[in-house]
Structures are given as structure tokens and as C-alpha cells.
């Protein structure tokens, strides 16, 4: 079964921020390579949605439905729902993940 990838607004904006940062601070080529690297891994979820690992920070507070894949230092959070892979967030793993995820829970973006 092939799943459909659905991007949340947050995830789309986060990917744009990542690529824009590389474009303006490192160069267009690195920005393009970064985009391709992240997007290629996300596309793999269409055929292999279970490759991600559970998100322990969320499991610790009783939120069990989310998975993550790590691409270098970016962490992609997603949820499998019926025939869809919902991309929830893309976060730079060098940031405070707990703080970012808890804020998303408080804002109702993770349930």
C-alpha cells in the first residue's frame, strides 16, 4: 500500500526556514542539497511508513501515535493515519526538543 504524504502548515514552514537559512548563510547549492535530502527521506515514508521510531519525549506524557526519522541533525515527526502520513514537524535536533514539542502540545498541534 502506498501512503499519501500530507504536510502540516508548521512542517512546511519549518522546511522553508531550514532551506532559507542555508540559502542565505551557506549558499544555494547547500540549500538545494538539504531540501533534496530531507524530501527524499520523507518520500520513502510512502512505501515504508513504519521505518520511524517512537518519540520517547511524547510517549513519556502519554502521547503514543507519533514517529520520528532522523536525517543528520533534523528530526521529522509524523503520524500514520489510515492511508496518510501526516508530517507534523521538522526540527533541528540541536534545539531544545522538549520545549518545542511541549509548546506544540499546548498549542494543540500535537494531540
C-alpha positions as CSV (number, residue, x, y, z in Angstrom):
1,X,0.0,0.0,0.0
2,X,1.3,3.5,-0.9
3,X,0.6,6.2,1.6
4,X,-0.1,9.8,0.7
5,X,2.2,12.5,2.3
6,X,0.3,15.3,4.0
7,X,2.3,18.3,5.2
8,X,1.1,20.4,8.2
9,X,1.4,24.1,7.9
10,X,4.1,24.0,10.6
11,X,6.2,21.4,8.9
12,X,6.0,23.2,5.6
13,X,7.1,26.5,7.2
14,X,9.9,24.7,9.2
15,X,11.3,23.2,6.0
16,X,11.2,26.6,4.3
17,X,13.0,28.1,7.3
18,X,15.7,25.4,7.2
19,X,16.3,25.8,3.4
20,X,16.2,29.6,3.6
21,X,18.8,29.6,6.4
22,X,21.1,27.5,4.3
23,X,20.5,29.6,1.2
24,X,21.3,32.9,2.9
25,X,24.1,31.7,5.2
26,X,25.9,28.9,3.2
27,X,24.7,29.1,-0.4
28,X,22.1,28.0,-2.9
29,X,23.8,24.7,-3.6
30,X,23.8,23.6,0.0
31,X,20.2,24.8,0.4
32,X,19.1,22.6,-2.6
33,X,21.0,19.6,-1.3
34,X,19.5,20.0,2.1
35,X,16.0,20.2,0.7
36,X,16.6,17.2,-1.5
37,X,18.0,15.2,1.4
38,X,15.0,15.9,3.6
39,X,12.4,15.5,0.9
40,X,13.9,12.2,-0.3
41,X,13.7,10.6,3.1
42,X,10.1,11.9,3.6
43,X,9.1,10.4,0.2
44,X,10.4,7.0,1.4
45,X,7.6,7.0,4.0
46,X,5.0,6.5,1.2
47,X,6.2,2.9,0.9
48,X,7.7,2.3,4.4
49,X,5.8,4.3,7.0
50,X,7.0,2.1,9.8
51,X,10.7,3.0,9.5
52,X,10.4,5.7,12.1
53,X,11.0,5.2,15.8
54,X,8.5,6.2,18.6
55,X,9.0,9.7,20.0
56,X,10.1,8.9,23.6
57,X,9.5,12.5,24.9
58,X,5.9,12.3,23.8
59,X,5.4,8.7,25.0
60,X,6.5,9.7,28.4
61,X,3.5,12.0,28.7
62,X,1.0,9.5,27.2
63,X,1.1,10.7,23.5
64,X,1.9,7.5,21.6
65,X,0.9,7.9,18.0
66,X,3.9,9.8,16.7
67,X,7.1,8.5,15.0
68,X,10.3,10.2,14.0
69,X,13.0,9.8,11.5
70,X,16.4,11.5,11.8
71,X,18.3,12.9,8.9
72,X,21.6,14.2,10.1
73,X,20.5,16.7,12.7
74,X,16.9,17.3,11.6
75,X,14.2,15.3,13.1
76,X,11.0,14.7,11.2
77,X,7.9,14.0,13.3
78,X,5.0,12.3,11.7
79,X,1.8,10.3,12.3
80,X,0.3,7.5,10.3
81,X,-3.5,7.8,9.8
82,X,-5.3,5.4,7.6
83,X,-3.7,6.0,4.1
84,X,-1.9,9.2,5.1
85,X,1.4,10.1,6.5
86,X,0.9,13.4,8.3
87,X,4.2,15.3,8.5
88,X,3.8,17.3,11.8
89,X,7.1,19.0,12.2
90,X,10.8,19.2,11.2
91,X,13.0,20.3,14.0
92,X,16.8,20.9,14.2
93,X,17.9,18.3,16.8
94,X,20.4,20.8,18.2
95,X,17.5,22.8,19.6
96,X,15.6,22.1,22.9
97,X,13.3,19.4,21.6
98,X,11.3,19.1,24.8
99,X,10.4,22.8,24.9
100,X,9.4,22.8,21.2
101,X,7.3,19.7,21.4
102,X,5.5,20.8,24.6
103,X,4.7,24.1,23.0
104,X,3.2,22.3,20.1
105,X,1.1,20.2,22.5
106,X,-0.1,23.3,24.3
107,X,-0.9,25.0,21.0
108,X,-3.0,21.9,20.0
109,X,-0.7,21.0,17.1
110,X,0.1,17.6,18.7
111,X,-2.7,15.6,20.3
